[in-house]
């Protein structure tokens, strides 16, 4: 299963601090039994969540785990979280989050139903099954930067990796 956390902060002057904190947060999240990988991305352009973190999780039971409940969350950053973008959704459809190398781009397409995406991109459709359940379906694809530039659909969001795929 794939857990995605979308967010952004309201103070642009603290972006560098936010990035440093988030790198450590990913490492802490990997100490939870059942969270096997983590990777963070930033929005390349547009009006969408500026930050996206993707985790490989074993099951929805992770989110009831006492240790997880103690360490999760945004900590000191909570007052600066931009509520327009904050969403946490668990998706079914893949057993493991994709590895997105530095030179590639993660494409994201949110839909009410799977399908209807442009080009010859190999999309994987994920279904929201827990937490915020928003969007109902999310298509993801890992493509080269050149292929990402060729997509003209305004409803396809592009994210660049901030970290490599971290794993236990």
C-alpha positions in Angstrom: 0.0 0.0 0.0 1.0 3.6 -0.6 0.6 6.4 1.9 0.8 9.9 0.5 1.1 13.0 2.6 0.6 16.4 0.8 1.4 19.6 2.5 3.0 23.0 2.2 3.9 25.8 4.6 2.7 29.4 4.8 6.1 31.0 5.4 8.2 30.9 2.2 11.3 32.3 4.1 11.4 29.0 6.1 11.5 26.6 3.2 15.2 25.6 3.7 14.4 24.8 7.4 11.3 22.9 6.3 13.3 20.8 3.9 15.9 19.9 6.5 13.2 19.0 9.1 11.4 16.9 6.5 14.5 14.8 5.7 14.8 13.9 9.4 11.1 13.2 9.6 11.3 10.7 6.8 14.1 8.9 8.7 11.9 8.8 11.9 8.9 7.5 9.9 11.1 4.6 8.7 11.5 3.5 12.4 7.8 2.4 12.4 7.3 -1.3 11.9 5.4 -1.7 8.6 6.7 1.5 7.0 9.3 0.2 4.5 10.2 3.2 2.3 9.9 7.0 2.1 10.6 9.6 -0.5 9.8 13.3 -0.7 9.0 15.5 -3.7 8.4 19.2 -4.4 6.0 20.7 -6.9 7.7 21.8 -10.1 5.1 24.5 -10.9 1.4 25.2 -10.6 -1.2 25.5 -7.9 -1.1 22.2 -6.1 0.4 20.8 -2.9 4.0 22.1 -2.8 5.3 19.0 -0.9 4.4 15.4 -1.4 5.8 12.5 0.6 5.2 8.9 -0.4 5.6 5.9 1.9 5.4 2.1 1.4 3.2 0.7 4.2 2.2 -2.8 5.1 -1.5 -2.1 6.0 -3.9 0.4 7.4 -3.1 -1.0 10.9 0.0 1.2 10.8 -2.1 4.2 11.5 -3.4 2.8 14.8 0.0 1.7 16.0 0.9 3.4 19.4 4.4 4.2 18.3 3.3 5.7 15.0 0.7 7.8 16.7 3.5 9.2 19.0 5.9 10.2 16.2 3.7 11.1 13.3 2.7 14.6 12.4 4.3 18.0 11.7 5.5 18.8 15.1 6.7 22.4 15.4 5.6 23.0 11.8 1.9 22.4 12.5 1.0 26.2 12.9 2.7 26.9 9.5 1.0 24.1 7.5 -1.1 25.5 4.7 -4.5 23.8 5.2 -5.4 24.3 1.5 -2.9 21.5 0.6 -2.8 19.2 3.7 -4.1 15.7 2.9 -3.1 12.3 4.1 -4.4 9.3 2.0 -3.7 5.6 2.0 -3.9 4.1 -1.5 -4.3 0.5 -2.7 -3.0 -0.6 -6.1 0.8 -1.0 -5.5 2.6 -3.0 -2.9 5.6 -0.6 -2.9 6.1 3.0 -3.7 8.0 3.6 -6.9 11.6 4.7 -6.8 11.9 8.1 -8.5 15.6 8.8 -9.4 16.8 12.4 -9.2 16.7 12.9 -13.0 13.1 11.8 -13.3 9.7 13.3 -12.5 6.7 11.9 -10.7 3.5 12.6 -12.5 0.3 12.7 -10.5 -3.3 12.7 -11.9 -6.2 12.9 -9.5 -9.5 11.7 -10.8 -13.0 10.6 -9.7 -12.5 7.4 -11.7 -9.3 5.8 -13.1 -8.2 6.6 -16.6 -8.4 9.5 -19.0 -4.8 10.6 -19.0 -2.8 12.0 -21.9 0.0 10.6 -23.9 1.6 7.2 -24.0 2.5 7.3 -20.4 2.3 4.0 -18.4 0.0 5.2 -15.5 -0.6 3.1 -12.4 -4.0 3.8 -10.8 -4.3 3.8 -7.0 -7.6 3.8 -5.1 -8.0 5.8 -1.9 -8.9 3.3 0.9 -8.3 5.1 4.2 -7.6 8.4 6.0 -8.7 11.4 4.0 -9.6 9.3 0.9 -9.0 12.2 -1.3 -8.8 12.0 -4.2 -10.8 8.9 -4.9 -8.3 7.7 -7.5 -4.7 8.9 -8.2 -2.7 8.0 -11.2 1.1 8.0 -10.9 3.8 7.6 -13.4 7.6 8.0 -13.3 9.0 9.6 -16.4 12.0 11.4 -17.7 12.1 15.2 -17.4 11.8 15.4 -21.2 8.7 13.2 -21.2 7.2 15.3 -18.4 7.6 18.5 -20.4 5.6 16.9 -23.3 2.5 16.4 -21.2 0.2 19.3 -21.9 -2.7 18.3 -19.6 -3.2 21.0 -16.9 -4.7 18.3 -14.6 -1.4 16.4 -14.5 0.9 17.6 -11.7 4.7 17.2 -11.8 6.9 16.6 -8.8 10.7 16.4 -8.6 12.4 14.3 -6.0 13.9 16.1 -3.0 15.3 12.9 -1.6 16.1 9.5 -3.0 13.9 6.6 -2.0 14.9 5.9 1.6 14.3 2.4 2.9 15.1 0.2 5.9 
